[in-house]
């Protein structure tokens, strides 16, 4: 009989004992994921001078970032304007109509954008042209 690395007889000696972790130095219990860490950091309050009122007060980092985004939009930054509108209104729905002819039968397919690949966030103007 040929050696089969996947057979149960060959795997028994490599299996973990009951209750033994396969990754003993893995993520410790209670460790926070990135989203939790970011939310906690955005709630930190610091003293700043309000850009709109000119008064000093405590603001969360989330408020400060929001104000900077609004200030950019007020100065005509199209990306900032788009980000604000997308956050408030949601991204506009897109659909793609595909017409295909197979064996003299015409099929119309409407593709939900949810199933399309993500758009690149790179700005084509930033690329070097040679």
N, C-alpha and C positions, 0 to 999 in steps of 0.2 A: 504494500500500500504506500502511495506517495505521501510525502510530508505536506500537510495543508496547514498554513499558519493561522487560518481562521477557525479551525476545528476546535470544539469545546475542550478536548483533551489537552490541546496545546495552549489554551488560554487560562486554564484553571490556576496554574502556578503564578500567573501574572496579575490575577484579579486582586482587588483590595479586600481587606477584611471588612466585615460588617461594621459600619460606623466610622471607617477610616476615610479621610478626604483624599480625593485624587489630586487636589491642589492645596496642600497644607499651608503654603505661604501666599495664597490668593488674597482676594479682597477681604480685608478685615470686617467683622461685623460692625455695623454702625457707620461705616465709611459713607460719605456723601458723594452722590454723583455730580457731574459738572453742572447740570441744570439747577440743582439745589444750591450748590456753592454760588453760582451766579445770582440767583434770586436773593440769597442772603446778602451778598455784597452790594447789590443794587438797592437794598433797603438801608444801608449804612447812611447815617445823616452827618453832614459836615457843615460848618459855617461858611457861607458864601455871600457875596453881594449879588442880589437879584439883578439880572441884566435888564429886566423890563421896568422894575420899580426903583432900582438903585438903593434899596434898603438891605441891611445885613440880616440874614436869618438862616436857620438850619434847614437844609434841604437834603433829600435822599439823592443818591447818585443817579437813580432812575429819573428823578425830576430834572437834574442838571443835564443829563444826556438828552432828554426830551426837549428842553429849552434850546440846547445847541442845535438840534435837528430843525426845530421851528425857525431859529435865527437863520440857518443856512437856506431854508425854503424861502424866507422873506427876502433874502438877497438874490433869489432867482436860481438857486441850485436845483436843476431839474431832477436829479437823483433823490434829493431830500424831499422835494414835492411829491414825487412818485411814491416814495416810502411812506409818507404820511397818508396819502390817499389810499394806498394798498392796505395799510393798517386799519384805517377807519372804515373803508367801504368794502374791503376784500379785493383780491385781484380779479379783474374782469374774466368772465368765462370765455374760453376759446374752444372752438371746435374746428376740426379739419374734415372736409368732405373729400372722400377718395372715390373716384369713379374708375371701375375696372371692368374690362370686357373679357369674359372667359367663355369659350364655346358659344359665342353669339348671345350670351346672357349678360346683361348689364347689372352690376351690383353697385349700389350706393352705400357707402359705409361712413357713418359719422363717428369719429373717434373722440372719446372723452379726454380732455387734456390731462386728467389725473393719471392716465396711462402712458403719457409721453415722457421722454427723458427730460431731466431738469435743464433749464436754460443756463448757459454759462454766465457768470457774473463779471467776466472780464470785459473791459471796455475796449472795443476795437481801435479806438483812437490812441490807446496807450501802447499799442504794439509798434515796434520799430519797423519802418518800411525801408527796404534796401533797394 
